[in-house]
Amino acid sequence: MLSGTPTVSGSFSFTVTAAGSGGTSTAVPFTLTINPAASAPVLTLAKATDTATVGVAYSLAAPTVVASPSTGLTFTATWYLNGASVAMPAGFTFNTGTGAIGGTPAATSVGTYAVRIKAANTAGTGPDTVLVLTVNPSPNAPIITSIPIVQGQVGVVLAAISSPPARPRRPPRRSRSLPRRPRHGSTSMPARARSPVRRTRPGR
């Protein structure tokens, strides 16, 4: 009979013989496997922070697990935004059998989330591990640079805000150029010849 309380896990080999008045039996080999003490799963993520982009496929590998038993695990994830628990953002998926995160984020999922992931087995639920995931908008999404100041009045329908209409461009002005007066010596028009003035002295 073999009994006791194991203190070390592992696989152990030994032989058993029996002795009596008629002699000793042939040794029979035995192998005893002692499993580790049952323990709740402890997870380790591939990265503690990560980024995703709207419209682009995203994936995070399943975390590594240290647990006994290490089979039959159930994973859960809780999403937080600005310190408050929220539903899993649109476009994401979570595998409850492996703890992997995937999917394609939607435009409404922009923000920075804290994702707490944990797993449970027959020994209980282990501690959670945190992923900080930032979802960035699509680079092709429109960006509002300014918002006009609009005043309204109670009971009066507020007109839709729109950008002011573009002013029509004025046609370019035509410049009027006057013809230049010809200069002396120009080939276009001959200059007037001056008649010589001769001065005479009185008495001649």
PLY file of the C-alpha trace (Angstrom):
ply
format ascii 1.0
element vertex 204
property float x
property float y
property float z
element edge 203
property int vertex1
property int vertex2
end_header
0.00 0.00 0.00
1.31 3.42 -0.97
-0.07 6.49 0.78
0.91 10.00 1.83
0.60 13.64 0.85
2.76 14.60 -2.13
4.80 17.78 -1.79
6.45 17.73 -5.22
4.87 17.26 -8.60
6.39 15.15 -11.33
6.67 11.62 -12.69
8.38 8.95 -10.53
9.33 5.36 -11.44
9.92 2.53 -8.94
9.54 -1.23 -8.56
7.49 -3.26 -6.11
8.33 -6.76 -4.83
6.65 -9.01 -2.35
8.38 -11.45 0.02
7.01 -14.35 1.97
7.82 -17.77 3.33
7.86 -19.09 -0.15
10.35 -16.54 -1.40
10.38 -13.15 -3.10
8.30 -12.21 -6.06
9.56 -10.74 -9.25
9.91 -6.95 -9.18
7.07 -5.12 -10.88
7.78 -1.65 -12.29
5.44 1.23 -11.49
5.24 4.88 -12.60
3.57 7.45 -10.37
2.61 10.83 -11.76
1.88 13.60 -9.28
0.10 16.58 -10.80
0.72 20.11 -9.60
-1.66 21.50 -7.05
-4.77 22.96 -8.62
-4.30 26.63 -9.38
-6.35 29.33 -11.03
-5.09 30.60 -14.40
-2.49 33.36 -14.52
-2.35 35.17 -17.89
0.44 37.00 -19.67
-0.33 39.15 -22.73
2.01 39.50 -25.68
1.88 43.32 -25.19
0.44 45.63 -22.56
-0.42 48.47 -24.98
-1.55 48.34 -28.56
-3.25 50.43 -31.27
-5.96 49.75 -33.82
-7.38 51.80 -36.72
-10.97 52.16 -37.85
-11.61 50.06 -40.95
-8.38 48.04 -40.59
-8.39 44.41 -39.43
-6.92 43.98 -35.93
-5.75 40.92 -33.99
-4.11 40.26 -30.63
-2.63 36.83 -29.98
-4.05 34.69 -27.19
-2.33 35.17 -23.83
-0.03 32.55 -22.37
-1.53 30.67 -19.44
-0.07 29.12 -16.30
-2.74 27.02 -14.61
-3.56 23.58 -13.24
-5.46 22.18 -14.90
-4.59 24.12 -18.05
-7.47 22.72 -20.08
-11.13 23.66 -20.11
-10.43 27.34 -19.47
-13.04 30.05 -19.88
-11.87 33.59 -20.71
-13.72 36.83 -20.08
-12.94 40.44 -21.04
-14.32 43.66 -19.57
-13.91 46.91 -21.51
-13.51 50.30 -19.83
-13.64 53.77 -21.39
-12.82 56.84 -19.29
-12.97 54.67 -16.17
-16.50 53.35 -16.86
-17.40 49.83 -17.94
-18.74 49.75 -21.50
-19.85 47.14 -24.01
-17.26 45.72 -26.34
-16.74 48.36 -29.09
-18.42 47.76 -32.43
-16.39 45.68 -34.87
-14.33 43.78 -32.25
-14.55 40.06 -31.39
-13.37 38.14 -28.32
-12.67 34.41 -28.18
-13.87 33.03 -24.83
-11.95 29.80 -25.43
-8.51 31.33 -26.07
-8.67 34.98 -24.92
-7.71 36.33 -28.36
-9.09 39.69 -29.58
-9.79 40.43 -33.25
-12.11 42.18 -35.67
-12.30 45.42 -37.66
-13.07 48.50 -35.54
-16.05 50.65 -36.54
-16.03 54.45 -36.68
-17.96 54.61 -33.39
-15.17 52.70 -31.59
-12.61 55.52 -31.55
-11.07 55.98 -28.08
-8.62 54.53 -25.58
-9.85 51.45 -23.73
-8.61 49.44 -20.77
-9.42 45.77 -21.42
-9.28 43.49 -18.38
-8.88 39.84 -19.38
-9.03 36.87 -17.01
-9.63 33.13 -17.12
-11.17 30.47 -14.90
-10.76 26.71 -14.43
-11.91 24.15 -11.86
-9.58 25.73 -9.29
-11.20 29.14 -9.61
-10.79 32.46 -11.43
-7.35 33.91 -11.78
-6.28 37.56 -11.61
-6.97 39.79 -14.58
-4.36 41.26 -16.88
-4.88 44.67 -18.53
-4.49 45.68 -22.17
-4.56 49.41 -23.02
-5.97 49.57 -26.55
-6.20 52.85 -28.49
-8.52 52.91 -31.50
-7.53 55.65 -33.95
-9.85 57.14 -36.59
-9.42 56.28 -40.22
-6.86 58.55 -41.96
-9.48 59.20 -44.66
-12.15 60.38 -42.21
-13.20 64.07 -42.44
-11.84 66.38 -39.74
-13.80 69.36 -38.38
-11.41 72.25 -37.95
-13.85 74.92 -36.76
-17.50 75.27 -35.72
-19.41 78.49 -36.45
-21.14 80.28 -33.58
-24.89 79.89 -33.96
-27.59 81.55 -31.84
-31.02 80.04 -31.41
-34.28 80.86 -29.71
-36.66 78.67 -27.73
-39.59 77.59 -29.89
-37.91 78.61 -33.14
-36.61 75.99 -35.55
-32.84 76.13 -35.77
-31.58 76.14 -39.32
-29.00 73.58 -40.32
-25.40 74.67 -39.97
-23.62 74.80 -43.28
-20.58 76.47 -44.66
-21.11 79.91 -46.23
-21.54 79.94 -50.03
-18.49 80.75 -52.03
-18.37 84.20 -53.59
-18.32 84.28 -57.39
-15.09 85.48 -58.84
-15.08 88.71 -60.81
-13.89 88.56 -64.39
-10.47 90.08 -64.87
-10.41 93.71 -65.97
-9.21 94.54 -69.43
-6.47 97.10 -69.49
-6.84 99.89 -72.04
-3.56 100.93 -73.50
-3.32 104.21 -75.40
-1.16 104.37 -78.47
2.15 106.03 -77.82
3.07 109.23 -79.60
5.86 108.65 -82.04
9.21 109.97 -81.07
11.51 112.04 -83.29
13.58 109.81 -85.38
11.04 107.01 -85.26
10.52 105.06 -88.46
6.74 104.98 -87.99
6.11 108.71 -88.72
8.60 111.22 -90.12
9.38 114.10 -87.85
8.67 117.67 -89.02
11.64 119.41 -90.48
12.44 122.72 -88.86
12.97 125.67 -91.19
16.18 127.53 -90.47
15.70 131.05 -89.11
18.20 133.55 -90.27
18.83 136.64 -88.29
19.80 139.81 -90.07
21.39 142.92 -88.69
19.79 146.23 -89.39
21.36 148.24 -92.16
22.06 145.34 -94.36
0 1
1 2
2 3
3 4
4 5
5 6
6 7
7 8
8 9
9 10
10 11
11 12
12 13
13 14
14 15
15 16
16 17
17 18
18 19
19 20
20 21
21 22
22 23
23 24
24 25
25 26
26 27
27 28
28 29
29 30
30 31
31 32
32 33
33 34
34 35
35 36
36 37
37 38
38 39
39 40
40 41
41 42
42 43
43 44
44 45
45 46
46 47
47 48
48 49
49 50
50 51
51 52
52 53
53 54
54 55
55 56
56 57
57 58
58 59
59 60
60 61
61 62
62 63
63 64
64 65
65 66
66 67
67 68
68 69
69 70
70 71
71 72
72 73
73 74
74 75
75 76
76 77
77 78
78 79
79 80
80 81
81 82
82 83
83 84
84 85
85 86
86 87
87 88
88 89
89 90
90 91
91 92
92 93
93 94
94 95
95 96
96 97
97 98
98 99
99 100
100 101
101 102
102 103
103 104
104 105
105 106
106 107
107 108
108 109
109 110
110 111
111 112
112 113
113 114
114 115
115 116
116 117
117 118
118 119
119 120
120 121
121 122
122 123
123 124
124 125
125 126
126 127
127 128
128 129
129 130
130 131
131 132
132 133
133 134
134 135
135 136
136 137
137 138
138 139
139 140
140 141
141 142
142 143
143 144
144 145
145 146
146 147
147 148
148 149
149 150
150 151
151 152
152 153
153 154
154 155
155 156
156 157
157 158
158 159
159 160
160 161
161 162
162 163
163 164
164 165
165 166
166 167
167 168
168 169
169 170
170 171
171 172
172 173
173 174
174 175
175 176
176 177
177 178
178 179
179 180
180 181
181 182
182 183
183 184
184 185
185 186
186 187
187 188
188 189
189 190
190 191
191 192
192 193
193 194
194 195
195 196
196 197
197 198
198 199
199 200
200 201
201 202
202 203
